[in-house]
């Protein structure tokens, strides 16, 4: 676990209302579904907002980014496809040895200097990588 993440998560499933989920604002009042954490990336699989259009999903995504996590949304459809485009996610393709290649939309957190200011001109590196050369 990287100490740069303010939410203390390692690997695995994040279900609504668990202690980890509460830190992210992922509650059963607002969402159904689950999140998966893999190597500093939170995958949003099968997430449904219980109150679409109220900004809960945007808030959840922003909280994950603010905590230093990369957010990935595999094969978004319908309203989710509109949201990822509008929020500046980038379309990529991932490969799994047991599956066909699949579309994943990615947004990485902004790197932050230790004084709390944003690193100028560096927008596409994961939070941890921003400190790799320091």
N, C-alpha and C positions, 0 to 999 in steps of 0.2 A: 504494500500500500504506500503510495506516495504521500508524504506529509504535506504537500501543497494543497491537497483536497481538504476543504473544511468539513465535508461530510465524511465520516469514517467508514468507507465501504471498501470491500476487497473484490470478491468475485461472487456471481450468482444471481439468484432471483430476488427481485425487490417487489413485494406485494403491497397493495394499499394498506395504510395504517400501521405497518411495521415500523420500528424505531427509525430505520434508515429512510423509509418512505416519508415519515413525518418531517424529517430534516429537509427533504426536497419539496414538501408540499403536495405529496402524492397521497391523497386520501380517498377513501371509499365514498365519501360524500360527493366528491367532484368527478371521480374516474372509476371505470372498470377496466380490467386488464392487468398486465404486469410489465415490469421493466426488467431488463437483464444487463448486468454489469460484466464486461469483459475487458481486462487490461486498460482501465481508465476510460472506457467508452460505455455509455449507457445506450442500449438498444431499446427503442420504443416499439414493441410488438403488440399488436392487438389492443391498442389503447383507445378507449371511447370516453369522451367527455359526457357527463350526465347533464350538462347545461351548455350545449354548443352556443358559440357566439358571445360568451361572457368573459373570454380571455383566460380561462383557467389553463388551457393547453399552452398558450403563449407564456404564461407565468411559470409553468412547470419547466418548459424548455429553457427559459431564461435563468431560472434557479439552478438547473443542472450546469449550464454554461458558466454561471457566476461561481459555482463550486469547482470549476476547472475541468469538468468532464466534457469530452467530445460526445455529441448526440448524433445517433444514427437511426434513421427510420427506413426499414426495409420495405420496398415495394409499396409506397403509399398509393392509395386509391381514393377517389371521390374528393371530399372536402380536405382530407389530409394532403393530397397531392397539391391542392391550391395553397395550403398553408406552408408547405415546405418551400415552394417557389417564392411566395411572398416574403418569407422570413430569411431568404438568402442562403438556403441549403444548396449544396453542390451535388449533382448527380454523379454517382460512381457505380462500379460493378464490383461485387465481391464474389469470391470463389470458395466453395466448400467441396472437399473431396467426395462427399457423399451426395451432393446436390448439383444441379445445373447452376451456372452463373446466375446471380440475381442482382437486381437493381437496389441500391442503397443510397439514400440521400443523407448527406453529412454536413454538420456544422460544428466547427471547432471553437473553443473558447479563445478570447483574446488573451495574448500573453501579457503578464503584468510584472513590472519590476518590483523588487523587494520594497520600494518606497510606496507602492500602491498605484503608480502611474502606468498607463498603457504604453507598451513598447511601440514607438513610432514606425509605421510602415511594415510591420510584421503581423499579418492577419491570418495566415494559414498554417501556423505551427501550433501543435498542441501545447498546452500550458506547461507541461513538464519539459518539453524541448526548449522552451524559452530560457531555461536556467542551465541547460546542459553545458554550455560553454563558459559559464561564470565561475 
